[in-house]
């Protein structure tokens, strides 16, 4: 079971509309449970975001780092890390 930081949970809760048309969580507990259910990952850099997508079969070769950061599945965290949530 993954443990997500409060910063991670709150960032997802505030910004979930970038990935979903309707909220999937309304409380911190629901957000944490959702992140666990979809096995969201936290990585340390955009390079690791690219590697994650490549390892999971996404064609990101022609995407710039800015485009990667703007992907709907990528949630930049205030501490410089990135939360990746696959809907």
MOPAC internal coordinates of N, CA, C and O (Angstrom, degrees):
PM7 1SCF
backbone

  N    0.0000 0     0.00 0     0.00 0    0    0    0
  C    1.4483 1     0.00 0     0.00 0    1    0    0
  C    1.5287 1   109.20 1     0.00 0    2    1    0
  O    1.2310 1   121.07 1   -49.92 1    3    2    1
  N    1.3307 1   115.56 1   130.08 1    3    2    1
  C    1.4660 1   120.58 1   178.91 1    5    3    2
  C    1.5078 1   109.97 1   -78.95 1    6    5    3
  O    1.2310 1   121.53 1   -30.13 1    7    6    5
  N    1.3120 1   114.68 1   149.87 1    7    6    5
  C    1.4524 1   119.44 1   171.93 1    9    7    6
  C    1.5106 1   106.76 1  -114.72 1   10    9    7
  O    1.2310 1   121.07 1   -53.84 1   11   10    9
  N    1.3183 1   115.56 1   126.16 1   11   10    9
  C    1.4503 1   121.13 1  -179.60 1   13   11   10
  C    1.5171 1   109.15 1  -105.93 1   14   13   11
  O    1.2310 1   120.88 1   -40.86 1   15   14   13
  N    1.3254 1   115.92 1   139.14 1   15   14   13
  C    1.4601 1   120.25 1   179.30 1   17   15   14
  C    1.5221 1   109.86 1   -68.16 1   18   17   15
  O    1.2310 1   121.13 1   -20.00 1   19   18   17
  N    1.3050 1   115.44 1   160.00 1   19   18   17
  C    1.4640 1   120.12 1   177.57 1   21   19   18
  C    1.5271 1   110.00 1   -60.17 1   22   21   19
  O    1.2310 1   120.79 1   141.29 1   23   22   21
  N    1.3192 1   116.09 1   -38.71 1   23   22   21
  C    1.4657 1   121.88 1   178.19 1   25   23   22
  C    1.5307 1   110.63 1   -59.29 1   26   25   23
  O    1.2310 1   120.60 1   138.23 1   27   26   25
  N    1.3021 1   116.45 1   -41.77 1   27   26   25
  C    1.4518 1   123.43 1   179.25 1   29   27   26
  C    1.5320 1   110.83 1   -65.02 1   30   29   27
  O    1.2310 1   120.80 1   132.64 1   31   30   29
  N    1.3052 1   116.07 1   -47.36 1   31   30   29
  C    1.4648 1   122.19 1  -178.82 1   33   31   30
  C    1.5257 1   110.47 1   -63.85 1   34   33   31
  O    1.2310 1   120.34 1   134.38 1   35   34   33
  N    1.3237 1   116.96 1   -45.62 1   35   34   33
  C    1.4641 1   120.65 1  -178.74 1   37   35   34
  C    1.5205 1   111.77 1   -67.20 1   38   37   35
  O    1.2310 1   120.12 1   141.88 1   39   38   37
  N    1.3281 1   117.37 1   -38.12 1   39   38   37
  C    1.4674 1   120.52 1   177.79 1   41   39   38
  C    1.5130 1   110.16 1   -62.40 1   42   41   39
  O    1.2310 1   120.40 1   135.21 1   43   42   41
  N    1.3237 1   116.85 1   -44.79 1   43   42   41
  C    1.4654 1   119.70 1   178.41 1   45   43   42
  C    1.5293 1   110.46 1   -64.07 1   46   45   43
  O    1.2310 1   120.13 1   134.67 1   47   46   45
  N    1.3003 1   117.35 1   -45.33 1   47   46   45
  C    1.4680 1   122.07 1  -177.98 1   49   47   46
  C    1.5351 1   110.64 1   -58.63 1   50   49   47
  O    1.2310 1   120.48 1   136.35 1   51   50   49
  N    1.3313 1   116.69 1   -43.65 1   51   50   49
  C    1.4733 1   121.47 1  -178.87 1   53   51   50
  C    1.5239 1   112.61 1   -71.42 1   54   53   51
  O    1.2310 1   120.03 1   147.86 1   55   54   53
  N    1.3254 1   117.56 1   -32.14 1   55   54   53
  C    1.4629 1   120.97 1  -170.16 1   57   55   54
  C    1.5240 1   114.86 1  -115.27 1   58   57   55
  O    1.2310 1   119.61 1  -166.28 1   59   58   57
  N    1.3103 1   118.35 1    13.72 1   59   58   57
  C    1.4625 1   121.08 1  -175.17 1   61   59   58
  C    1.5310 1   113.10 1   -60.20 1   62   61   59
  O    1.2310 1   119.90 1   157.47 1   63   62   61
  N    1.3421 1   117.80 1   -22.53 1   63   62   61
  C    1.4604 1   120.35 1  -179.52 1   65   63   62
  C    1.5215 1   112.52 1   -66.83 1   66   65   63
  O    1.2310 1   119.72 1   163.25 1   67   66   65
  N    1.3295 1   118.13 1   -16.75 1   67   66   65
  C    1.4625 1   119.13 1   177.59 1   69   67   66
  C    1.5255 1   111.40 1   -69.35 1   70   69   67
  O    1.2310 1   120.07 1   161.36 1   71   70   69
  N    1.3201 1   117.47 1   -18.64 1   71   70   69
  C    1.4621 1   121.87 1  -178.92 1   73   71   70
  C    1.5235 1   112.32 1  -113.88 1   74   73   71
  O    1.2310 1   120.06 1   147.74 1   75   74   73
  N    1.3085 1   117.48 1   -32.26 1   75   74   73
  C    1.4640 1   121.60 1  -175.25 1   77   75   74
  C    1.5287 1   110.57 1  -121.54 1   78   77   75
  O    1.2310 1   120.64 1   -35.92 1   79   78   77
  N    1.3230 1   116.38 1   144.08 1   79   78   77
  C    1.4645 1   120.10 1  -179.98 1   81   79   78
  C    1.5230 1   111.90 1   -74.42 1   82   81   79
  O    1.2310 1   120.48 1   153.55 1   83   82   81
  N    1.3290 1   116.69 1   -26.45 1   83   82   81
  C    1.4613 1   121.77 1   177.01 1   85   83   82
  C    1.5232 1   108.71 1  -126.52 1   86   85   83
  O    1.2310 1   120.00 1   -30.40 1   87   86   85
  N    1.3250 1   117.61 1   149.60 1   87   86   85
  C    1.4664 1   119.62 1   179.32 1   89   87   86
  C    1.5321 1   111.71 1   -58.80 1   90   89   87
  O    1.2310 1   120.92 1   -42.26 1   91   90   89
  N    1.3196 1   115.84 1   137.74 1   91   90   89
  C    1.4683 1   120.72 1   175.96 1   93   91   90
  C    1.5293 1   110.34 1  -101.63 1   94   93   91
  O    1.2310 1   120.91 1   169.63 1   95   94   93
  N    1.3288 1   115.86 1   -10.37 1   95   94   93
  C    1.4684 1   120.82 1   179.56 1   97   95   94
  C    1.5210 1   108.98 1  -148.77 1   98   97   95
  O    1.2310 1   121.22 1   -36.51 1   99   98   97
  N    1.3263 1   115.27 1   143.49 1   99   98   97
  C    1.4612 1   120.19 1   178.44 1  101   99   98
  C    1.5219 1   112.45 1  -116.68 1  102  101   99
  O    1.2310 1   120.33 1   163.04 1  103  102  101
  N    1.3239 1   116.97 1   -16.96 1  103  102  101
  C    1.4608 1   120.75 1  -179.75 1  105  103  102
  C    1.5296 1   108.75 1  -126.04 1  106  105  103
  O    1.2310 1   121.08 1   -14.15 1  107  106  105
  N    1.3194 1   115.55 1   165.85 1  107  106  105
  C    1.4650 1   119.97 1   176.82 1  109  107  106
  C    1.5260 1   110.95 1   -59.94 1  110  109  107
  O    1.2310 1   120.52 1   140.32 1  111  110  109
  N    1.3273 1   116.62 1   -39.68 1  111  110  109
  C    1.4660 1   120.29 1  -179.08 1  113  111  110
  C    1.5280 1   110.94 1   -64.29 1  114  113  111
  O    1.2310 1   120.49 1   137.42 1  115  114  113
  N    1.3381 1   116.67 1   -42.58 1  115  114  113
  C    1.4611 1   120.68 1   178.20 1  117  115  114
  C    1.5234 1   110.84 1   -65.26 1  118  117  115
  O    1.2310 1   120.69 1   140.00 1  119  118  117
  N    1.3246 1   116.29 1   -40.00 1  119  118  117
  C    1.4640 1   120.42 1   179.21 1  121  119  118
  C    1.5249 1   110.63 1   -63.06 1  122  121  119
  O    1.2310 1   120.52 1   134.92 1  123  122  121
  N    1.3288 1   116.61 1   -45.08 1  123  122  121
  C    1.4631 1   120.46 1   179.69 1  125  123  122
  C    1.5305 1   110.44 1   -63.19 1  126  125  123
  O    1.2310 1   120.22 1   137.08 1  127  126  125
  N    1.3204 1   117.19 1   -42.92 1  127  126  125
  C    1.4674 1   120.95 1   178.78 1  129  127  126
  C    1.5243 1   110.51 1   -62.93 1  130  129  127
  O    1.2310 1   120.09 1   139.34 1  131  130  129
  N    1.3273 1   117.43 1   -40.66 1  131  130  129
  C    1.4597 1   120.34 1   179.05 1  133  131  130
  C    1.5255 1   110.75 1   -64.29 1  134  133  131
  O    1.2310 1   120.28 1   134.73 1  135  134  133
  N    1.3339 1   117.07 1   -45.27 1  135  134  133
  C    1.4651 1   120.56 1   179.27 1  137  135  134
  C    1.5243 1   110.82 1   -60.08 1  138  137  135
  O    1.2310 1   120.51 1   140.06 1  139  138  137
  N    1.3200 1   116.64 1   -39.94 1  139  138  137
  C    1.4666 1   120.72 1   177.84 1  141  139  138
  C    1.5225 1   111.10 1   -65.75 1  142  141  139
  O    1.2310 1   120.61 1   136.16 1  143  142  141
  N    1.3402 1   116.45 1   -43.84 1  143  142  141
  C    1.4632 1   120.94 1  -178.31 1  145  143  142
  C    1.5278 1   112.25 1   -62.22 1  146  145  143
  O    1.2310 1   120.39 1   140.88 1  147  146  145
  N    1.3201 1   116.85 1   -39.12 1  147  146  145
  C    1.4741 1   118.72 1  -178.05 1  149  147  146
  C    1.5295 1   111.56 1   -94.16 1  150  149  147
  O    1.2310 1   120.89 1  -172.59 1  151  150  149
  N    1.3244 1   115.90 1     7.41 1  151  150  149
  C    1.4707 1   122.63 1   176.88 1  153  151  150
  C    1.5312 1   111.80 1    53.21 1  154  153  151
  O    1.2310 1   121.02 1  -132.04 1  155  154  153
  N    1.3242 1   115.65 1    47.96 1  155  154  153
  C    1.4541 1   121.34 1   175.96 1  157  155  154
  C    1.5284 1   109.41 1   -60.25 1  158  157  155
  O    1.2310 1   120.89 1   -31.30 1  159  158  157
  N    1.3176 1   115.91 1   148.70 1  159  158  157
  C    1.4602 1   120.07 1  -179.46 1  161  159  158
  C    1.5168 1   110.77 1  -122.99 1  162  161  159
  O    1.2310 1   121.34 1   -27.26 1  163  162  161
  N    1.3151 1   115.03 1   152.74 1  163  162  161
  C    1.4571 1   122.05 1   175.57 1  165  163  162
  C    1.5226 1   106.77 1  -113.91 1  166  165  163
  O    1.2310 1   121.28 1   -51.53 1  167  166  165
  N    1.3342 1   115.17 1   128.47 1  167  166  165
  C    1.4630 1   120.58 1   178.19 1  169  167  166
  C    1.5250 1   108.74 1  -123.10 1  170  169  167
  O    1.2310 1   121.17 1   -15.96 1  171  170  169
  N    1.3370 1   115.37 1   164.04 1  171  170  169
  C    1.4591 1   120.04 1  -172.59 1  173  171  170
  C    1.5211 1   115.57 1   -92.03 1  174  173  171
  O    1.2310 1   119.56 1   165.85 1  175  174  173
  N    1.3440 1   118.45 1   -14.15 1  175  174  173
  C    1.4648 1   119.22 1  -175.19 1  177  175  174
  C    1.5206 1   110.85 1  -155.25 1  178  177  175
  O    1.2310 1   121.07 1   -13.56 1  179  178  177
  N    1.3284 1   115.56 1   166.44 1  179  178  177
  C    1.4657 1   119.71 1   175.90 1  181  179  178
  C    1.5267 1   110.74 1   -66.61 1  182  181  179
  O    1.2310 1   120.26 1   150.73 1  183  182  181
  N    1.3200 1   117.10 1   -29.27 1  183  182  181
  C    1.4660 1   119.88 1   175.19 1  185  183  182
  C    1.5310 1   109.71 1   -60.16 1  186  185  183
  O    1.2310 1   120.71 1   137.94 1  187  186  185
  N    1.3393 1   116.25 1   -42.06 1  187  186  185
  C    1.4605 1   120.27 1   178.27 1  189  187  186
  C    1.5285 1   111.78 1   -70.30 1  190  189  187
  O    1.2310 1   119.85 1   149.57 1  191  190  189
  N    1.3411 1   117.89 1   -30.43 1  191  190  189
  C    1.4675 1   121.02 1   173.62 1  193  191  190
  C    1.5239 1   108.56 1   -61.11 1  194  193  191
  O    1.2310 1   120.74 1   131.96 1  195  194  193
  N    1.3413 1   116.18 1   -48.04 1  195  194  193
  C    1.4705 1   121.22 1   179.25 1  197  195  194
  C    1.5284 1   110.16 1   -58.80 1  198  197  195
  O    1.2310 1   120.26 1   132.66 1  199  198  197
  N    1.3225 1   117.11 1   -47.34 1  199  198  197
  C    1.4692 1   121.02 1  -179.68 1  201  199  198
  C    1.5252 1   111.41 1   -60.66 1  202  201  199
  O    1.2310 1   120.38 1   139.09 1  203  202  201
  N    1.3320 1   116.87 1   -40.91 1  203  202  201
  C    1.4656 1   121.29 1   178.96 1  205  203  202
  C    1.5333 1   110.21 1   -60.62 1  206  205  203
  O    1.2310 1   121.00 1   130.90 1  207  206  205
  N    1.3250 1   115.69 1   -49.10 1  207  206  205
  C    1.4625 1   119.53 1  -179.35 1  209  207  206
  C    1.5307 1   111.15 1   -62.22 1  210  209  207
  O    1.2310 1   120.34 1   137.16 1  211  210  209
  N    1.3239 1   116.95 1   -42.84 1  211  210  209
  C    1.4685 1   120.59 1   179.42 1  213  211  210
  C    1.5289 1   110.84 1   -62.16 1  214  213  211
  O    1.2310 1   120.43 1   136.34 1  215  214  213
  N    1.3290 1   116.79 1   -43.66 1  215  214  213
  C    1.4639 1   121.02 1   179.85 1  217  215  214
  C    1.5239 1   112.48 1   -64.15 1  218  217  215
  O    1.2310 1   120.84 1   156.40 1  219  218  217
  N    1.3328 1   116.00 1   -23.60 1  219  218  217
  C    1.4526 1   121.07 1  -178.73 1  221  219  218
  C    1.5280 1   112.61 1  -103.00 1  222  221  219
  O    1.2310 1   121.06 1  -161.97 1  223  222  221
  N    1.3357 1   115.57 1    18.03 1  223  222  221
  C    1.4566 1   120.92 1   170.93 1  225  223  222
  C    1.5174 1   117.07 1    84.19 1  226  225  223
  O    1.2310 1   119.62 1  -170.79 1  227  226  225
  N    1.3110 1   118.33 1     9.21 1  227  226  225
  C    1.4631 1   119.52 1   177.81 1  229  227  226
  C    1.5203 1   109.62 1   -85.72 1  230  229  227
  O    1.2310 1   120.70 1   -39.88 1  231  230  229
  N    1.3216 1   116.26 1   140.12 1  231  230  229
  C    1.4567 1   121.55 1   177.30 1  233  231  230
  C    1.5248 1   108.47 1   -87.97 1  234  233  231
  O    1.2310 1   120.87 1   -81.08 1  235  234  233
  N    1.3110 1   115.94 1    98.92 1  235  234  233
  C    1.4648 1   121.15 1  -178.15 1  237  235  234
  C    1.5230 1   111.92 1  -116.91 1  238  237  235
  O    1.2310 1   120.70 1  -169.09 1  239  238  237
  N    1.3189 1   116.27 1    10.91 1  239  238  237
  C    1.4643 1   121.31 1  -175.69 1  241  239  238
  C    1.5228 1   112.59 1   -55.72 1  242  241  239
  O    1.2310 1   120.28 1   139.50 1  243  242  241
  N    1.3239 1   117.07 1   -40.50 1  243  242  241
  C    1.4632 1   120.61 1  -176.35 1  245  243  242
  C    1.5260 1   113.48 1   -91.36 1  246  245  243
  O    1.2310 1   120.04 1  -175.42 1  247  246  245
  N    1.3270 1   117.52 1     4.58 1  247  246  245
  C    1.4646 1   120.09 1  -179.92 1  249  247  246
  C    1.5238 1   110.54 1   -87.09 1  250  249  247
  O    1.2310 1   121.18 1   -44.04 1  251  250  249
  N    1.3464 1   115.35 1   135.96 1  251  250  249
  C    1.4613 1   119.98 1   175.03 1  253  251  250
  C    1.5269 1   108.84 1   -75.78 1  254  253  251
  O    1.2310 1   120.63 1   -12.59 1  255  254  253
  N    1.3129 1   116.40 1   167.41 1  255  254  253
  C    1.4656 1   120.26 1   177.44 1  257  255  254
  C    1.5319 1   109.99 1   -61.63 1  258  257  255
  O    1.2310 1   120.20 1   142.86 1  259  258  257
  N    1.3271 1   117.21 1   -37.14 1  259  258  257
  C    1.4689 1   120.77 1   178.30 1  261  259  258
  C    1.5233 1   110.70 1   -64.45 1  262  261  259
  O    1.2310 1   120.35 1   138.34 1  263  262  261
  N    1.3291 1   116.94 1   -41.66 1  263  262  261
  C    1.4641 1   120.34 1   178.10 1  265  263  262
  C    1.5271 1   111.10 1   -64.70 1  266  265  263
  O    1.2310 1   120.57 1   141.93 1  267  266  265
  N    1.3332 1   116.51 1   -38.07 1  267  266  265
  C    1.4640 1   119.88 1   176.44 1  269  267  266
  C    1.5237 1   110.40 1   -61.98 1  270  269  267
  O    1.2310 1   120.70 1   134.96 1  271  270  269
  N    1.3250 1   116.26 1   -45.04 1  271  270  269
  C    1.4591 1   120.48 1  -178.18 1  273  271  270
  C    1.5294 1   110.88 1   -65.40 1  274  273  271
  O    1.2310 1   120.27 1   150.16 1  275  274  273
  N    1.3373 1   117.09 1   -29.84 1  275  274  273
  C    1.4603 1   121.98 1  -179.31 1  277  275  274
  C    1.5301 1   113.36 1   -86.10 1  278  277  275
  O    1.2310 1   119.76 1   175.94 1  279  278  277
  N    1.3369 1   118.06 1    -4.06 1  279  278  277
  C    1.4659 1   120.68 1  -179.81 1  281  279  278
  C    1.5274 1   109.28 1   -60.35 1  282  281  279
  O    1.2310 1   120.56 1   -38.16 1  283  282  281
  N    1.3288 1   116.53 1   141.84 1  283  282  281
  C    1.4659 1   120.11 1  -175.08 1  285  283  282
  C    1.5232 1   112.57 1   -62.38 1  286  285  283
  O    1.2310 1   119.79 1   155.52 1  287  286  285
  N    1.3398 1   118.01 1   -24.48 1  287  286  285
  C    1.4675 1   121.38 1  -179.56 1  289  287  286
  C    1.5254 1   113.13 1   -81.27 1  290  289  287
  O    1.2310 1   120.09 1   170.26 1  291  290  289
  N    1.3235 1   117.44 1    -9.74 1  291  290  289
  C    1.4671 1   122.09 1  -173.39 1  293  291  290
  C    1.5284 1   109.83 1  -104.90 1  294  293  291
  O    1.2310 1   121.22 1   -56.17 1  295  294  293
  N    1.3241 1   115.27 1   123.83 1  295  294  293
  C    1.4524 1   122.23 1   179.67 1  297  295  294
  C    1.5347 1   108.45 1  -115.51 1  298  297  295
  O    1.2310 1   119.80 1   -75.83 1  299  298  297
  N    1.3426 1   117.98 1   104.17 1  299  298  297
  C    1.4725 1   119.08 1   176.74 1  301  299  298
  C    1.5240 1   110.01 1   -64.42 1  302  301  299
  O    1.2310 1   120.90 1   -45.91 1  303  302  301
  N    1.3139 1   115.88 1   134.09 1  303  302  301
  C    1.4674 1   121.42 1   179.43 1  305  303  302
  C    1.5234 1   109.39 1   -99.67 1  306  305  303
  O    1.2310 1   119.81 1   -29.88 1  307  306  305
  N    1.3296 1   117.97 1   150.12 1  307  306  305
  C    1.4595 1   121.37 1  -178.74 1  309  307  306
  C    1.5346 1   114.22 1   -56.71 1  310  309  307
  O    1.2310 1   120.16 1   154.22 1  311  310  309
  N    1.3278 1   117.30 1   -25.78 1  311  310  309
  C    1.4692 1   120.03 1  -178.27 1  313  311  310
  C    1.5256 1   113.18 1   -84.98 1  314  313  311
  O    1.2310 1   120.27 1  -175.75 1  315  314  313
  N    1.3486 1   117.08 1     4.25 1  315  314  313
  C    1.4651 1   120.19 1   178.47 1  317  315  314
  C    1.5287 1   114.02 1    97.20 1  318  317  315
  O    1.2310 1   120.05 1   170.52 1  319  318  317
  N    1.3173 1   117.50 1    -9.48 1  319  318  317
  C    1.4538 1   121.06 1   177.37 1  321  319  318
  C    1.5238 1   109.17 1   -84.81 1  322  321  319
  O    1.2310 1   121.11 1    -3.72 1  323  322  321
  N    1.3423 1   115.47 1   176.28 1  323  322  321
  C    1.4689 1   121.64 1  -179.80 1  325  323  322
  C    1.5258 1   109.77 1  -132.19 1  326  325  323
  O    1.2310 1   121.20 1   -46.64 1  327  326  325
  N    1.3262 1   115.30 1   133.36 1  327  326  325
  C    1.4492 1   122.16 1   173.59 1  329  327  326
  C    1.5219 1   107.13 1   -97.32 1  330  329  327
  O    1.2310 1   120.46 1   -51.46 1  331  330  329
  N    1.3393 1   116.73 1   128.54 1  331  330  329
  C    1.4563 1   121.51 1   177.78 1  333  331  330
  C    1.5185 1   107.77 1  -111.76 1  334  333  331
  O    1.2310 1   121.29 1   -58.87 1  335  334  333
  N    1.3466 1   115.13 1   121.13 1  335  334  333
  C    1.4573 1   121.73 1  -177.80 1  337  335  334
  C    1.5279 1   107.42 1  -122.50 1  338  337  335
  O    1.2310 1   120.63 1   -61.86 1  339  338  337
  N    1.3087 1   116.39 1   118.14 1  339  338  337
  C    1.4670 1   119.66 1   176.55 1  341  339  338
  C    1.5194 1   108.37 1   -96.87 1  342  341  339
  O    1.2310 1   120.93 1   -61.50 1  343  342  341
  N    1.3250 1   115.82 1   118.50 1  343  342  341
  C    1.4564 1   121.41 1  -176.51 1  345  343  342
  C    1.4439 1   110.04 1   -82.14 1  346  345  343
  O    1.2310 1   120.10 1   180.00 1  347  346  345

